[in-house]
Amino acid sequence: MSDYPLMPKATAVWLIDNTALTFDQISDFCGLHPLEVKGIADGDVAASVRGINPITTNQLTRDEIEKAEADEKYRMKLIRKKPVIINKKTKKAPRYTPLSKRQNRPDAIAWVIRHHPEISDAQISKLLGTTKTTITAIRDRSHWNFSNLEPRDPVGLGLCTQIDLDNVVKKAAAKKAKKEGLKPAEEEGPTLMATDDIIAPKEEAKKSVSASDVFANFSSDENSD
């Protein structure tokens, strides 16, 4: 990293016009020869250069300038910016499958293809940590060991969790329904009865009982006595 400010001549022009620093102090800070700084002050050097404020560009502080103005022997120090470390976003690693279970993946792929044909190859690949080439080979029966494959539930084989499988199935079904212009199936469950269905029978019962019916009951009670 350079020990001098960016655009040293432009910085020197500003320091000459806006501070009481000596030529030696300015030349030391800007990395210029004292005679060159004197030439800038006289207008013989860098006459067309526009001054740059080293304070606003975060290369020098006002305190440093004031210290140097109070002491001709003081030499100003350039602000050194700390390097900014930007962490690169790491790409998510593919699902790791133990070596002992990798041989079961073709069986799991066959199971998914058989029971959930709506699931895409990309979803199967992500769910089971396999390649699309293997999935395609099993779909078109060109897999080298297709005759010996035994479709088995990937959850039981420990290749994925039931939650992961359910989520994939749900997404695939929703995508298929959207593609076909169908409304996704809603989960069925117990429903509440309408208020009218509850109140109406009671009201009907009340309406069906007349005054004559009530007094008829009294009459029947007296006759019984």
Buried (B, 14 or more C-beta within 10 A) or exposed (E): EEEBBEBBBBBBBBBBEEBEBBBEBBBBBBBBEBEBBBBBBEEEBBEEBEBBEBBEBEBBBEEBBEBBBEEEEBEBEBBEEEEEEEEEEEEEEEBEBEEEBEEBBBBBBBBBBEEBEBBBBEBBBBBBBBEEEBBEBBBEEEBEEEEEBEBBBBBEBEBBEEEBBEBBBEBBBEBBBEEEEEEEEEEEEEEEEEEEEEEEEEEEEEEEEEEEEEEEEEEEEEEEE
